[in-house]
């Protein structure tokens, strides 16, 4: 009997509160277990508060990330493959007890937008300087691969692009929409447009300009927001049209897609653009910015616009909201063109990457 390939996933500290990384890690771990050729395990580091009375919380987080986590990793038994989920933990590479070492890079936002953020991400840069020591670096998009080559000294030949997939419960199965609407206190009547995220690169100042424009067309229109609350002031005249939802589980999020008419995604930058896949698989159309990374998913420019063209965004959204045939046509077109992002394809490709390293 052929020996199974042992794979260990290295999770973030839960105290990092990076839900997206936790989602990715859990999805990898739970799915690869279904492949008979692999023996899968995970490592979730234990957070230490022993220095909390001496140093501030930010420095305690740094202590845990750069000292405590490596100390814990050193004590683990050897595995065939060690896979670090988050590129901000690339500094673990020298301490991983494995034949082969892999890391996934999601985006380089702190480095690319350091002027916008207003601080030099020297610790992130420190971690990224270790990418070259991994046997394989997985970039979640062609765009992210270009960024890795541009902003780090990681060899291009070590990078493989593997675009993300999503969970099977993002699908077109019917739900009781009224039940979901009542649960989250969302108005039953009116047009509903889903928006996601809070960070500056999500471009929500343009989102609000679009909302102002759309109020000229619709008496009852609502922007349903998933993610943290806005970190800037909203005009009083717009507040009643924005519904900011509380923290949701992934399954709850999948239902929220289905009660909306369209996803509006005007980002100026993304590592990949997972919400587009979530929306398309849920059977709703997408209006988004025309940045390169989103073109890897959306194969038509018809419902894309420059991230700052709020007038064109408004026009595209009205066209979708008013034209049922066009809406249905766009949903079908998008569904046809995202088959390559299926969960099955994702794990077949991932297992191939692992096997090629071992063999």
Secondary structure, DSSP 8 states (H G I E B T S, - for coil): ----EEEEEE---GGG--HHHHHHHHHHHHHHTTSTTEEEEEE------TTTTTS-HHHHHHHIIIIIHHHHHTTS--EEEEEES-GGGGGGGGG--EEEEEEEE---HHHHTHHHHTS--HHHHHHHTTGGGSSEEEESSHHHHHHHHHHS---GGGEEE------TTSS-----HHHHHHHTT--SSSEEEEEE--SGGG-HHHHHHHHHHHTTT-SSEEEEEESS--SS---HHHHTTEEE-----HHHHHHHHHT-SEEEE--S--SS-HHHHHHHHTT-EEEEE--HHHHTT---STTEE-TT-HHHHHHHHHHHHH-HHHHHHHHHHHHHTTGGG-HHHHHHHHHHHHHHHH-
